């Protein structure tokens, strides 16, 4: 006669420990699902999740713990948005580990500049403007999000070339200003160029020198107000000191960044540690920020916090004004307020700025 172990008679504390042990290192990989057959998709589901189908009581007890331990790997930032939009508020609060093959998401937003803005500038045309948003800004759309670890593998195209000096600092700025994570690790494309001054652009067509002063004060202010004073905080950047202009190197440190010499060695070591693309940046990161102790969740009522963006006319017109950035932030929040998925998809499709958004625009 077959006997069954009386699992549900165990104390709840012991059952929870069993759930935690079972679900540790659980991975849900959303990468390239279109290349899989339905049979392959079913086989790719971790068999440990079968526990959730045993009975309603086990589902109620175990499902919150499963989500707290699973790492969700997203194809890109747009896939990250789709994933988070599919979750209810409680599931968003439970999610702790997110891995994104990072890229920019662009939307056509119903924002117009002030009435007294110069009409000759194309950014003030009456049609809605297209705006690009980095991951840090997009996290602010999901109140309650409180990741323990956000891992970003740079998915920007290799054609960025001379724009790395803008892309890298812009990404870091969005992350330093963001809520929603306790620690972030990012593998930034060509960081040795983006942060060592080898290729520089200041937002104008062609390319010219971009000083650290163009983005350093924003970094310093974010670190001062959102990191300093918390036990365990740190902001680390790997750059080659020998290739980095002295004003950049000194500026990193003055802003509160721990600038570590030896980017090349860090890259080599990281590539040897992991061949799994979904987890590459976990060991191979060129930027890391830890918020330390204290609240990190996206506030439910934080409507006044501006979600930074990049303008459609990035190369042609230079940086956006504070008013334009605030208007784009308001437009993005309005777009996501009702979670109208069809409307959000349409706003993304009609932006049509290419894979790398404003950095990829063909002049």
KAVEN-V341145 format. One record per residue. RES is the residue in three letters. NEAR is the number of other C-alpha atoms within 12 Angstrom. Layout:
# KAVEN-V341145
((RES & NEAR) (RES & NEAR))
This chain:
# KAVEN-V341145
((UNK & 3) (UNK & 4) (UNK & 6) (UNK & 8) (UNK & 8) (UNK & 9) (UNK & 18) (UNK & 19) (UNK & 12) (UNK & 13) (UNK & 12) (UNK & 16) (UNK & 14) (UNK & 15) (UNK & 21) (UNK & 24) (UNK & 18) (UNK & 23) (UNK & 31) (UNK & 24) (UNK & 19) (UNK & 24) (UNK & 29) (UNK & 22) (UNK & 20) (UNK & 28) (UNK & 29) (UNK & 31) (UNK & 29) (UNK & 29) (UNK & 27) (UNK & 17) (UNK & 19) (UNK & 11) (UNK & 11) (UNK & 14) (UNK & 12) (UNK & 12) (UNK & 11) (UNK & 14) (UNK & 18) (UNK & 15) (UNK & 14) (UNK & 20) (UNK & 17) (UNK & 23) (UNK & 16) (UNK & 26) (UNK & 28) (UNK & 19) (UNK & 22) (UNK & 24) (UNK & 16) (UNK & 17) (UNK & 15) (UNK & 13) (UNK & 16) (UNK & 25) (UNK & 20) (UNK & 17) (UNK & 26) (UNK & 32) (UNK & 31) (UNK & 24) (UNK & 30) (UNK & 38) (UNK & 33) (UNK & 32) (UNK & 29) (UNK & 34) (UNK & 32) (UNK & 36) (UNK & 36) (UNK & 36) (UNK & 31) (UNK & 35) (UNK & 39) (UNK & 32) (UNK & 30) (UNK & 35) (UNK & 37) (UNK & 25) (UNK & 29) (UNK & 33) (UNK & 28) (UNK & 17) (UNK & 21) (UNK & 17) (UNK & 19) (UNK & 19) (UNK & 26) (UNK & 31) (UNK & 29) (UNK & 29) (UNK & 35) (UNK & 36) (UNK & 38) (UNK & 52) (UNK & 44) (UNK & 44) (UNK & 39) (UNK & 41) (UNK & 42) (UNK & 43) (UNK & 44) (UNK & 42) (UNK & 41) (UNK & 32) (UNK & 38) (UNK & 26) (UNK & 31) (UNK & 27) (UNK & 29) (UNK & 18) (UNK & 12) (UNK & 10) (UNK & 17) (UNK & 12) (UNK & 14) (UNK & 11) (UNK & 16) (UNK & 21) (UNK & 29) (UNK & 27) (UNK & 21) (UNK & 18) (UNK & 15) (UNK & 26) (UNK & 38) (UNK & 42) (UNK & 45) (UNK & 48) (UNK & 47) (UNK & 46) (UNK & 48) (UNK & 40) (UNK & 40) (UNK & 42) (UNK & 42) (UNK & 41) (UNK & 41) (UNK & 41) (UNK & 34) (UNK & 30) (UNK & 38) (UNK & 36) (UNK & 38) (UNK & 32) (UNK & 34) (UNK & 44) (UNK & 44) (UNK & 47) (UNK & 37) (UNK & 42) (UNK & 34) (UNK & 35) (UNK & 25) (UNK & 18) (UNK & 18) (UNK & 32) (UNK & 26) (UNK & 31) (UNK & 42) (UNK & 37) (UNK & 38) (UNK & 43) (UNK & 45) (UNK & 41) (UNK & 41) (UNK & 39) (UNK & 43) (UNK & 42) (UNK & 34) (UNK & 34) (UNK & 43) (UNK & 49) (UNK & 37) (UNK & 45) (UNK & 42) (UNK & 42) (UNK & 41) (UNK & 37) (UNK & 36) (UNK & 46) (UNK & 42) (UNK & 44) (UNK & 43) (UNK & 43) (UNK & 37) (UNK & 38) (UNK & 40) (UNK & 35) (UNK & 34) (UNK & 41) (UNK & 48) (UNK & 39) (UNK & 35) (UNK & 29) (UNK & 30) (UNK & 33) (UNK & 35) (UNK & 32) (UNK & 32) (UNK & 23) (UNK & 21) (UNK & 18) (UNK & 21) (UNK & 19) (UNK & 23) (UNK & 31) (UNK & 30) (UNK & 33) (UNK & 21) (UNK & 24) (UNK & 30) (UNK & 30) (UNK & 21) (UNK & 27) (UNK & 34) (UNK & 28) (UNK & 20) (UNK & 27) (UNK & 35) (UNK & 23) (UNK & 19) (UNK & 30) (UNK & 34) (UNK & 25) (UNK & 16) (UNK & 19) (UNK & 12) (UNK & 16) (UNK & 27) (UNK & 31) (UNK & 38) (UNK & 30) (UNK & 40) (UNK & 38) (UNK & 37) (UNK & 30) (UNK & 25) (UNK & 18) (UNK & 24) (UNK & 30) (UNK & 26) (UNK & 20) (UNK & 21) (UNK & 33) (UNK & 31) (UNK & 21) (UNK & 27) (UNK & 35) (UNK & 24) (UNK & 21) (UNK & 32) (UNK & 31) (UNK & 34) (UNK & 25) (UNK & 30) (UNK & 28) (UNK & 23) (UNK & 22) (UNK & 32) (UNK & 24) (UNK & 19) (UNK & 26) (UNK & 30) (UNK & 17) (UNK & 19) (UNK & 23) (UNK & 21) (UNK & 14) (UNK & 18) (UNK & 18) (UNK & 15) (UNK & 18) (UNK & 27) (UNK & 33) (UNK & 36) (UNK & 32) (UNK & 39) (UNK & 36) (UNK & 29) (UNK & 37) (UNK & 38) (UNK & 46) (UNK & 46) (UNK & 36) (UNK & 42) (UNK & 36) (UNK & 40) (UNK & 24) (UNK & 20) (UNK & 20) (UNK & 20) (UNK & 33) (UNK & 31) (UNK & 31) (UNK & 22) (UNK & 21) (UNK & 14) (UNK & 20) (UNK & 21) (UNK & 14) (UNK & 22) (UNK & 30) (UNK & 38) (UNK & 41) (UNK & 45) (UNK & 44) (UNK & 46) (UNK & 42) (UNK & 32) (UNK & 36) (UNK & 28) (UNK & 24) (UNK & 21) (UNK & 25) (UNK & 27) (UNK & 28) (UNK & 21) (UNK & 18) (UNK & 20) (UNK & 33) (UNK & 31) (UNK & 27) (UNK & 31) (UNK & 37) (UNK & 37) (UNK & 30) (UNK & 33) (UNK & 41) (UNK & 34) (UNK & 21) (UNK & 26) (UNK & 30) (UNK & 20) (UNK & 14) (UNK & 22) (UNK & 17) (UNK & 19) (UNK & 15) (UNK & 20) (UNK & 29) (UNK & 24) (UNK & 17) (UNK & 29) (UNK & 33) (UNK & 21) (UNK & 20) (UNK & 31) (UNK & 25) (UNK & 31) (UNK & 27) (UNK & 28) (UNK & 36) (UNK & 36) (UNK & 43) (UNK & 45) (UNK & 31) (UNK & 25) (UNK & 19) (UNK & 14))
